[in-house]
Amino acid sequence: MDFVVVVLQTVFAMSREKATQVMLQVHREGMGVCGTYTREVAAAKVDQVLNIARKHQHPLQCTMEET
């Protein structure tokens, strides 16, 4: 859980409180919203999250959806 909070703070510039709220939403509901971005920025952030998770051998997933 702490790993997810740190990733949210790092990649999405969330405060610790906001990152904790999103992490708990993901934990309870299976998904959470990290922000609304252009397609290019969203794709870059997804790549960042997946690369960090892979580097730390963590099963964290990240996807993007159209709004």
C-alpha positions in Angstrom: 0.0 0.0 0.0 2.8 2.4 0.8 4.4 1.6 -2.6 1.2 2.6 -4.4 1.0 5.9 -2.4 4.5 6.8 -3.3 3.9 6.1 -7.0 0.8 8.2 -7.0 2.7 11.1 -5.3 5.6 10.8 -7.7 3.8 10.3 -11.1 0.6 12.2 -10.5 1.9 14.9 -8.1 -0.7 14.0 -5.4 -0.5 15.0 -1.8 0.0 12.1 0.6 -3.6 12.5 1.7 -5.0 12.4 -1.8 -2.7 9.5 -2.8 -3.9 7.5 0.2 -7.5 8.2 -0.7 -7.0 6.9 -4.3 -5.0 3.9 -3.0 -7.9 3.0 -0.6 -10.4 3.4 -3.4 -8.4 1.0 -5.6 -8.1 -1.4 -2.7 -11.9 -1.4 -2.0 -13.3 -1.0 -5.5 -10.6 -2.3 -7.8 -9.9 1.0 -9.6 -9.4 4.7 -8.9 -9.1 7.8 -11.0 -5.6 9.5 -10.9 -6.5 12.4 -13.1 -7.7 13.6 -16.5 -5.0 14.3 -19.1 -4.5 14.5 -22.8 -4.0 11.2 -24.5 -0.2 11.7 -24.8 0.3 12.7 -21.2 -1.9 9.9 -20.0 0.0 7.3 -22.0 3.3 8.7 -20.7 2.0 8.4 -17.1 0.8 4.9 -17.6 4.2 3.9 -18.9 5.9 5.6 -16.0 3.7 3.7 -13.5 4.2 0.3 -15.2 8.0 0.9 -15.5 8.3 1.7 -11.8 6.1 -1.3 -10.8 8.2 -3.6 -13.0 11.4 -2.2 -11.7 10.3 -2.9 -8.1 8.7 -6.2 -9.0 5.3 -5.0 -7.8 2.0 -6.1 -9.4 0.6 -2.6 -9.7 -1.4 -2.0 -12.9 -2.3 1.3 -14.6 -4.6 1.9 -17.6 -6.2 4.9 -19.3 -9.8 5.3 -20.4 -11.5 7.9 -22.6 -13.8 10.3 -20.8 
